[in-house]
């Protein structure tokens, strides 16, 4: 009798050169239960025919170091980091790619050989989505908010050619820090407006972006403090809020003749960039968007 050399020896599978080890990716955040990225990414993997998984993991701050060590030990090809780990993860990585270094935060980690490299695909995702409707070169942008999403959007938009960024934010310290970042890391001009009044968008502004959390479900009808009558034809109004896709800001802007861009596009694009970095494959954006729309009931 031949001795079976493999614990699960199966000649058929071995001669067909099949592997029972899946490509592993995922997300570390807390809370994690309402993060729909897993539905979008796994739909993309299925459509690509990849034997790949995306595990949505609830990781507490005190468990982040072990989670990253675990991902290394298990050979994960990469993972997303969401709140509250986007800055804290940096010390557990081997190096940062250019955009993550400039922005100072990581939302996507990629294994390159034995190294874990921090990337930031939020801003790149926004710019990819933006380019589907407008050329950012030479544009003037009004950006509401100065948090993590705003920092990524401001830096990548400026690197993509936006000439002037006006940061409108309640907290002056956070606003000033973003203005300083844009001026240090990009060729664009930046200025701050402290947001303690209803803000009128200056005539001649080409791109208006809400990067605050105002309008996120279940407060879908909430509106930022903007003079809606300062918005009109010739402007593109974008929102980072992915759910609902059509925020009240976008609805009001469209009614006043502005072009609009929803936050679902950004979410899909940043995910597509991450899948490309992890697997080398080009996913189907329509499949990814549909998966999110199914989740959000859009
Ligand atoms: P942060 O907590 O880092 O920043 C939140 C920002 O919103 C701050 O600038 C804050 O202002 C501002 N803000 C909050 N509430 C109000 C309010 N009532 N009026 C005015 N400003 C307000 O969050 P993030 O930047 O990480 O996320 C912001 C939003 O972006 C979230 O809703 C998130 O879902 C979305 N997002 C979407 C992505 C996509 O792919 N579509 C990707 C990443 C994020 P202040 O500094 O004055 O407190």
Boltz pocket constraint, residues with backbone or C-beta under 6 A from the ligand:
constraints:
  - pocket:
      binder: B
      contacts: [[A, 122], [A, 125], [A, 144], [A, 145], [A, 146], [A, 147], [A, 148], [A, 149], [A, 150], [A, 169], [A, 170], [A, 171], [A, 174], [A, 211], [A, 212], [A, 213], [A, 214], [A, 216], [A, 239], [A, 240], [A, 241], [A, 242], [A, 263], [A, 264], [A, 266], [A, 267], [A, 268], [A, 270]]
      max_distance: 6.0
